[in-house]
Structures are given as C-alpha cells and as structure tokens.
Amino acid sequence: MNISNSTSTSLGNERVDNDNFGFGVLAKLLPIAVATTFTNGLVLVLFYKRKSLHTASNYLLLSLASSDFLTGSVNIPFFIAFSFGIIPYNSLPARLIYVIQTLLVISGSYHILVITGDIHFAIAKPLRHQSLAKSTFWKLSFGVWIISAAFSAVSFAWWKDTSPIYNIAYSSSLLFIVFLVPYIFMIYAYVKMFIAISKRKIPGQENNSQKSRFRKKQGDKKKSIIVFATMAVTHAVCWMPYFTVMLIYSIAPLVPIADTNSVDKVAEVFAIIRFLTSLINPLLYIFFKRDFREALRMLCGAKGIRTPNISLTTKTRSLSLRESSSTALHSIFSQESVMLSNFCKINKGFTDILDQEKM
C-alpha cells in the first residue's frame, strides 16, 4: 500500500513537472510559431500574387520560405507537444520529430549555401548567370531537399539502439557537414564578393546619369550581400550552439560532464533560440530586398493601380514604359483588350508615367 501510494505520488509529481515545463515552452514558442508561419506564408502569397518576383534566383528564396514555413507550422508544434510529455522519449513519433527537425535545419543551411553560391556566381560571371534557366534553380532546390531528407533519415537506422556511439557520430557529422564545411565556403565567398565589388571603379568616360546608375547598382549588390550574409550568420548563431550541446549530451555517457547545470541552461536557451532563424529570414528579404519590398507595398495597396484612359496620346506615351506595368494591364483589361495589352507590353507600358505626371 505504501509502495503504491509512493509510486502514485512520484508519477503525479512527474506529470506536474512535465505540465509546468510544457506550459513554459508553450508560452515561449507559440508566439514564435505564429509569427514564423505568418511571415513565411506572406512570402508565399507575395510570390503567388506578384509575377515580378518570379525570377530565377527568387525560386531559391521560395524554397527556403517553404522550409521556414514548415518550421513554424509543423516543427515547433511537434516540439511543444513533446515538451508536455505526450510523446514518449524513445518512441517512433519522438524519433520522427527529431528527423523532421534535422531535415529542416539541414534544408535551411544548404539553401543559404546555394543562395550564397548563386550571388557569388552572379557577381563573378554576370553574363553567364543571366543565361541560367529557372529550371536550373528548381533542380538546385530539389537537390537541397533530397540531400536534407537523406541525411536526416539516417538516424532511423539506430533509433532503437541505446549505444551512444551512433549519436556521437551523427552529432559530429551534423556539425561538420551542415555547419563547418558550408560556412567555410560561405565566408570565403562573401569575402571575395566584397573585394570584387570594392575594386570595381566607375567608368571615367560615362556621363553623370550613367555614373549614378552604376553607383546605385553597386549599392544594391552590397545590400543584397549584407542581407544574405546576415541570414547565414543568424542561422549559425541559432543552430550551431544547439547541435554542439547535443554532441556534449551524446558524449556524456562515455565522458561524464562535471558541471551539468551549465550545459542544461545553455540547452534550454538554445532550444528556444534555434527557431528564430526561420522568423528572421523572411523579415530580412521582405524588408531589405527591393523586389520583395515593392511587392509587399503593392499587395498592401500603397501604390494603387488605375485603369488608364485609352487614347492616341497614351498610345504614343507608351513607347517609354517599363515592362513590369504590362502585367498590371493584363489583369485590368478585359478579354476584348488583349491586342491593346500586347501592344503596351511590347512598348513597355505607360501606367507609371501617367501616375508621375498626375502627382
């Protein structure tokens, strides 16, 4: 009777501890999950709504946003459920949660690696980069997902084996393959890109307007490099310490840790921080990358699109319009205006000029 009461009390205390821990995790991670799902969902909506974003390089960002969206909508909710003790520690669902988490972190790291390579290629070989087809970037994105899925699924091979050797080998491999090797290349690439841009001089025989465009173009390239370099640093800061702690825990059965409290505190902090990278990524390229910023402004109605008056004068003015306004014309005009829309597309439209003149 006493044993039974003592066992019941022990299980009750454990359940209370799990609930307290779970509610603490819920309070910290639920806002991150909601914000991450919303911001990356916004990226997907922008990409769907604005055809101007359908550039070859942006397909890599679309794939990265999909990975970050899954982090907010799947990975974090699974971790919250696990923190309540609903899922047994050494069960198949628990292993599945770990595999999904590993899949998404590898996907994020390799997406940033491929994006860095794309920017480096665009600066080093601009003409060859412009000739790349969108299918090339689809293949790169698909390759990232395949490699991530294959590497994360390896842990299924020993999920019932309690030997620490496998976990040590796997955690070490994660740090080496997912962080060390890619970041050595990324550091090299970003240094080379900054040097290349800094060495480019303004053509001496160009006029002032051409020099201004040159400076603006160089400034845009530097901003783009800074944005993606910040993404790479953020990903490393959020995830590398977490996997380092996981490696320490893997080694602990063989080499006891003297101060476990310090390691536990670091693990608790980075168990929360690691998910922030999926929230920071979309904020960086939505607000600091010009095409996404303009797409957001258009989606929010900051710049209204008005149906132009059809006249001979406007047809004449349409000779100097940008190609981007033709997309708006196609969405406004009815089927009877297809020929006129095509004419405006060929002559690069006129809507922006009319807006500027009326302001």
N, C-alpha and C positions, 0 to 999 in steps of 0.2 A: 504493500500500500504506500509506504513511504517512498519506495523507488519509483512507483508510478506517479506519485504527486511531484517528486523531484524532476522526473523526465518531462512531465507536462509543463512544469514551471520553466524548465530550460527551453523547451520548444516555443513556449509563449514569449519568452524574452527574446529569442532569436527572431521570431516573427515581428515583434515590435521594432527590433533593431533594423530589420530589412525594410519595414514600412517607413521608419524615420529616414533611413538612407535614401529610399526610393523617392519620398516626397522632397527631400533636399535636391536630388538630381532633377526631378521634375520641375521644380521651381527655377533651377538654373538653365536647364536645356530647352524647356518648352518655348520660351521667347526666341531662342536661337533657331530652333526648328521652324517656327512660324516665319521669322524674318528670312531665313535661308530659302525656304520654299517659295515665299512671295517674290524675293528679288530675282531668283533664277527663273521662276515662272514668268516674271516680267521680261526677262531676256528672250525666252522662247516666244512670247507674244510679240515682242518687237520684231524678232526675226521673221515671224509669220506675216505680220502686217506690213512691214516695210521692205519692199523689194530692193531698195538701195543697199540693204545690209547683206544681200546675197552675193558677196564677193567670195573669192576662193579662200582667202585666209580666214574669213569670218566663220567658215564652216568648222574650223578647229575650235573657235570660241563657242559655237553652238554645241559641239560635242562635250566641251568642258562644262558648260552650263547644265547639260543633261546629267553629267556626273554629280555636280554640286546639288542639283535639284533632288536627286535620289538620296543624297546625304541628309537633306532636310526632311524629306517625306518618308524615307524608309529607315535609313541607318540610325538616326537619332531616336525615333520612336521605338525601334527594337532595343536600343541600349537602355532607354527608360524602363521598358518592360522587364528587361533583365535585372535592373537595379532593384526592383521590387521583390526579387526572388521568385517570380512567377515561373521562370525558366531554370531548371536545374543546371548547375555549373558544368558538369561533364556530360551533357546530353547532346544529341544531334542538333536540336534547334540552337543551342548555345554555340556550337561549332559553326553553324550556318551564319549566325550573327557575326562571328569573327571573320569568316570568309568574305561576307559582304563588305564589312568594314575594310578589310585588306584590299579587296577589289577596287573600292572607291578611292582609297588613298594612293594606290599604285596608279590608277587611272588619272588622278589629279596631277601627280608628279610627272608622269610621262606626257600628259597633254601639255603641261608647261614646258617640258623639254622640247617637244615637237614645235610648239609655238616659237620658242627661242630660236630653234634651227631655221624656221621659216623667216623670221625677221632678219637673222644673220645672212641668209641667202638673198633676201630682197635688197639688202644694203651692199653686199659683196658683188652680186650678179643681178642687177635690176632688170636688164632686158630679158635674161633667161627666166627670171622669176615671173615676169608678166606673161610669159608664154605658157606657164603651167595651167593645166585644166583643173576645173573643180573636182573632177573625178579623182585626181591625184590626192587631194586633201580628204576626200571621202575615204579613200583607201588608207591613208595615214591614220585617220580617226578609227577606222575599223581595226587596224593593226594594233592600236593602243588598247582597245577593249579586249581583243583576243589575248594579247600578252598579259594584261592585267588579270583576266579570268583564269588563264592557265596557271599563273604563278600563285594566285590566291587559293586555287583549288588543290594545290599540293598538300596543304595541311590536312585534308581529308584522309590522307594515306595513313596517318598515325593518330587519329583523334581518340581512339580507344586505348592507345598505348600511353602509360603514365611515365615513361622514361624521359628524363629532362634533356637527353642528348638531342632528340629531334627538335624540341623547342629552341634550344640554344643555336642549333644550326640554322633553323628557319629565321629566328630573330636576327641573327648575324647577317644572313643573306638579304633580309629586308633592308637593313641599314646600308649594306654595300651596294646592292643592285638598284634600290629605289632612291637612295639619297646620295651616297658618296660618288658613284660614277656619274650620274646625271648632273650633279651640281658642279663637279669639276669641269665638265663641258660647258655648262651654263655660265660659270664665272669667266672662263676663257672667252666664250662668245660675246658676252656683254662688254668685256674689256676691249676686245677687238672692234666691236661696233662703235664704242665711244671714241676710240682712237681714229677710226676711219672717218667718222663724221667731223671730228675736230680738225682733221687735216684737209678737208675739202675747203677750197677757197672760192670766194665769189669771183666769177668771170670778170676780168678787168674791162672788157670792151662792151659789156652789156649796159643798157640804159637803166635808169633808176627803178622803173616798174619791174623789170626783169630781176634786178638785184633784190628788190623787196620780196618777190615771189620765191627767189632762191633762199633767202633768209627764213621766210615763213615755212618753206618745205623742210629745211634743215631743223627748224624748231619743232615741227610736228614729229619728225623722226625721233628727236631726242625725247620728247614727251612720251611717245609710244614705247621707247626702250625703257624709260623710267617706270612706266606703268607695269610692264611685264616683268621687269626686274623686281619690283615691289611684290608682285604676285609670287615670284619664285622664293623670295626671302620670307614672305609670310607663311608660305606652305612649309618651308623648312623649320621655321620657328615654332609653328603649331604642332607639327607631327614628329620631327626628329627626336625631341626630348621624350616624347611618349614611347616611341619604339626603343629608345635607349633604356628607359625604365623597364620595359617588357623584357629586354635582354638581361637586365640585372636580376629580375624575378626568375628568369629561366636558369640563371647560373646559381641562384640561391640554394637549391637543394644539394649542390655539389660543394659550393663555397659559401658558408653561412655569412650573412650580412651583419656587421657589427651594430650599425645604427639603422634599424628597420623603420623607425618612426619618420626619419627624414625622407627616406625613399617613398614611404606611404603618402606623405604630404605632397611631395613632388608629383607622384602618380595621380593623386586626387585633383590637383590643379590642372594638369595637362589632360586629364580625362574630359575636362570641360573645354579647355582652350583649343584642343585639336580640331574641333568642329568649326571654329571661327573662320578658318580659311575659305570654307565654302560660302560664307556670307560676304567676306571681304572681296573675293574675286569679282563677282558681278558688279559690286559697287565701284570698283576701280575702272572697269572698262565701260560702264554705263555713263559715269560722270566725267571721266578723263579721256575717253576716246571719242573723237569728234563725231564719227558717223553714228555711234550709238546715242550720244547726247542729242544730236539733231533728231534722230528717230524718236526718242522719248519726248522731245519738245513737240514734234508733230503729232504724236499719239495723244498727248495731253491737251492739244488744241491751242498751244502757244502761238502757232502760226497757222491761221485759217486758210483753207483752200477755197477760192471762189471761182465760180464758173465764168470764164471770160466772155466778153461780147464778141460775136463773130462778125467781123467786118474786114474790108480790104486793108484798112490801116493796120489792124492787128496781125493780119497775114504777113504784111511787109515787115512789121517789127519782129515777127517770129524767127527771122533769119539769124538772130544772135542769141538765142536762148540755150540754156543748159539742157542736157539730155535727161536729167533727173525729173524735170517737170512734166515730161511726156507720160510718165507713169500715172501722175495725178490726172492728166487729161483723159487717159483711158478709163479711169474709174468714174469720172464725172459724166462724160459724154454717153449718150445712148447708142444703140446699135446703128442708127442712121448716120452717126457722126464718125464712123470708123475711118473713112477716107480722109477726113479733116484731121483726125488724131494722128494718122500715119504721116500726114504732111507736116504736122507740128513736130512729130518725133524726128523726122529727117532733118528738119531745120532747127532742131534743139529747142523748141517751145518758146513761150513768151510770158508765162504767168508771173514769174519773179520780177521781170522788168516792169510790168504793169503795176504790180504792188509797190515797187520802189518809186514809181512816178506819182502814185496817188498819195504817198506818205508826205 
